[in-house]
């Protein structure tokens, strides 16, 4: 087991290592930040703009087609279901169209006198 003094000494050494790495990374980042937009060629900017426009167009088309198929697809599905329902109810063999014939002697309207 290590003593508190040894622990604090090792902890300070570890912190010193990370401080040196942080200083090195900051100098690298500061050099990268010095690149300005003017150094980027106009052709590169046009190319980036074309890529962004193509991505926007693709995204809009994808969502538009998805919306179109979902709305038209559900509408056609409902119309087909309604047509099948109408065809079933209009068929001559349908049990719904067959009404039982009830003969009731009391409702006979013939002149039997």
C-alpha positions as a LaTeX table, in Angstrom:
\begin{tabular}{lrrr}
\hline
Residue & $x$ (\AA) & $y$ (\AA) & $z$ (\AA) \\
\hline
Unk1 & 0.00 & 0.00 & 0.00 \\
Unk2 & 1.26 & 3.48 & $-0.84$ \\
Unk3 & 1.31 & 6.42 & 1.50 \\
Unk4 & $-0.55$ & 9.66 & 0.97 \\
Unk5 & 2.66 & 11.47 & 0.11 \\
Unk6 & 3.50 & 8.94 & $-2.63$ \\
Unk7 & $-0.03$ & 9.17 & $-3.98$ \\
Unk8 & 0.10 & 12.98 & $-4.16$ \\
Unk9 & 3.52 & 12.85 & $-5.85$ \\
Unk10 & 2.31 & 10.38 & $-8.51$ \\
Unk11 & $-0.86$ & 12.41 & $-9.01$ \\
Unk12 & 1.19 & 15.56 & $-9.63$ \\
Unk13 & 3.36 & 13.71 & $-12.16$ \\
Unk14 & 0.29 & 12.49 & $-14.02$ \\
Unk15 & $-1.18$ & 15.98 & $-14.11$ \\
Unk16 & 2.10 & 17.36 & $-15.49$ \\
Unk17 & 1.98 & 14.83 & $-18.33$ \\
Unk18 & $-1.54$ & 15.89 & $-19.28$ \\
Unk19 & $-0.64$ & 19.58 & $-19.06$ \\
Unk20 & 2.15 & 19.06 & $-21.63$ \\
Unk21 & $-0.23$ & 17.25 & $-23.97$ \\
Unk22 & $-2.83$ & 20.00 & $-23.62$ \\
Unk23 & $-0.24$ & 22.64 & $-24.54$ \\
Unk24 & 0.81 & 20.65 & $-27.64$ \\
Unk25 & $-2.81$ & 20.19 & $-28.75$ \\
Unk26 & $-3.60$ & 23.89 & $-28.30$ \\
Unk27 & $-0.70$ & 24.87 & $-30.55$ \\
Unk28 & $-1.92$ & 22.46 & $-33.25$ \\
Unk29 & $-5.45$ & 23.84 & $-33.07$ \\
Unk30 & $-4.27$ & 27.43 & $-33.25$ \\
Unk31 & $-2.36$ & 26.66 & $-36.47$ \\
Unk32 & $-5.46$ & 25.06 & $-37.99$ \\
Unk33 & $-7.58$ & 28.09 & $-37.06$ \\
Unk34 & $-5.26$ & 30.36 & $-39.02$ \\
Unk35 & $-6.55$ & 28.97 & $-42.33$ \\
Unk36 & $-9.03$ & 31.55 & $-43.57$ \\
Unk37 & $-11.84$ & 31.40 & $-46.07$ \\
Unk38 & $-9.85$ & 33.45 & $-48.54$ \\
Unk39 & $-7.30$ & 30.65 & $-48.79$ \\
Unk40 & $-10.01$ & 28.23 & $-49.87$ \\
Unk41 & $-10.30$ & 28.40 & $-53.61$ \\
Unk42 & $-13.54$ & 29.59 & $-55.18$ \\
Unk43 & $-13.81$ & 26.28 & $-57.08$ \\
Unk44 & $-13.87$ & 24.45 & $-53.76$ \\
Unk45 & $-16.62$ & 26.75 & $-52.52$ \\
Unk46 & $-18.68$ & 26.13 & $-55.67$ \\
Unk47 & $-18.18$ & 22.41 & $-55.29$ \\
Unk48 & $-19.32$ & 22.53 & $-51.67$ \\
Unk49 & $-22.37$ & 24.56 & $-52.71$ \\
Unk50 & $-23.27$ & 22.02 & $-55.43$ \\
Unk51 & $-22.98$ & 19.16 & $-52.95$ \\
Unk52 & $-25.22$ & 20.95 & $-50.44$ \\
Unk53 & $-27.82$ & 21.76 & $-53.12$ \\
Unk54 & $-27.83$ & 18.16 & $-54.34$ \\
Unk55 & $-28.28$ & 16.90 & $-50.77$ \\
Unk56 & $-31.19$ & 19.30 & $-50.21$ \\
Unk57 & $-32.84$ & 18.25 & $-53.47$ \\
Unk58 & $-32.43$ & 14.57 & $-52.64$ \\
Unk59 & $-33.91$ & 15.06 & $-49.18$ \\
Unk60 & $-36.89$ & 17.04 & $-50.47$ \\
Unk61 & $-37.60$ & 14.49 & $-53.22$ \\
Unk62 & $-37.37$ & 11.60 & $-50.77$ \\
Unk63 & $-39.85$ & 13.16 & $-48.36$ \\
Unk64 & $-42.18$ & 14.29 & $-51.17$ \\
Unk65 & $-42.33$ & 10.84 & $-52.73$ \\
Unk66 & $-42.85$ & 9.23 & $-49.35$ \\
Unk67 & $-45.73$ & 11.62 & $-48.61$ \\
Unk68 & $-47.23$ & 11.08 & $-52.06$ \\
Unk69 & $-47.17$ & 7.29 & $-51.84$ \\
Unk70 & $-48.50$ & 7.23 & $-48.31$ \\
Unk71 & $-51.44$ & 9.52 & $-49.05$ \\
Unk72 & $-52.34$ & 8.11 & $-52.47$ \\
Unk73 & $-51.72$ & 4.56 & $-51.30$ \\
Unk74 & $-54.08$ & 4.87 & $-48.35$ \\
Unk75 & $-56.68$ & 6.61 & $-50.52$ \\
Unk76 & $-56.59$ & 3.86 & $-53.15$ \\
Unk77 & $-56.75$ & 1.25 & $-50.41$ \\
Unk78 & $-59.87$ & 2.85 & $-48.93$ \\
Unk79 & $-61.50$ & 3.15 & $-52.35$ \\
Unk80 & $-60.77$ & $-0.51$ & $-53.09$ \\
Unk81 & $-62.23$ & $-1.55$ & $-49.74$ \\
Unk82 & $-65.35$ & 0.51 & $-50.41$ \\
Unk83 & $-65.69$ & $-0.96$ & $-53.91$ \\
Unk84 & $-65.44$ & $-4.50$ & $-52.56$ \\
Unk85 & $-68.04$ & $-3.67$ & $-49.93$ \\
Unk86 & $-70.42$ & $-2.25$ & $-52.54$ \\
Unk87 & $-69.87$ & $-5.25$ & $-54.80$ \\
Unk88 & $-70.65$ & $-7.65$ & $-51.96$ \\
Unk89 & $-73.81$ & $-5.83$ & $-50.96$ \\
Unk90 & $-75.03$ & $-5.52$ & $-54.56$ \\
Unk91 & $-74.48$ & $-9.13$ & $-55.55$ \\
Unk92 & $-77.72$ & $-11.15$ & $-56.13$ \\
Unk93 & $-76.43$ & $-14.04$ & $-54.05$ \\
Unk94 & $-75.91$ & $-11.85$ & $-51.04$ \\
Unk95 & $-77.73$ & $-12.97$ & $-47.91$ \\
Unk96 & $-78.41$ & $-9.36$ & $-47.06$ \\
Unk97 & $-80.50$ & $-8.88$ & $-50.21$ \\
Unk98 & $-82.65$ & $-11.94$ & $-49.61$ \\
Unk99 & $-85.67$ & $-10.93$ & $-47.61$ \\
Unk100 & $-87.88$ & $-13.64$ & $-46.28$ \\
Unk101 & $-91.37$ & $-13.74$ & $-47.71$ \\
Unk102 & $-93.86$ & $-13.72$ & $-44.90$ \\
Unk103 & $-97.37$ & $-14.77$ & $-45.67$ \\
Unk104 & $-99.76$ & $-13.46$ & $-43.16$ \\
Unk105 & $-103.46$ & $-14.18$ & $-43.55$ \\
Unk106 & $-104.42$ & $-11.04$ & $-41.70$ \\
Unk107 & $-102.60$ & $-8.78$ & $-44.11$ \\
Unk108 & $-104.18$ & $-10.26$ & $-47.21$ \\
Unk109 & $-105.86$ & $-7.40$ & $-49.00$ \\
Unk110 & $-107.75$ & $-9.41$ & $-51.55$ \\
Unk111 & $-111.49$ & $-8.89$ & $-51.89$ \\
Unk112 & $-112.81$ & $-12.22$ & $-50.79$ \\
Unk113 & $-116.32$ & $-11.08$ & $-50.02$ \\
\hline
\end{tabular}
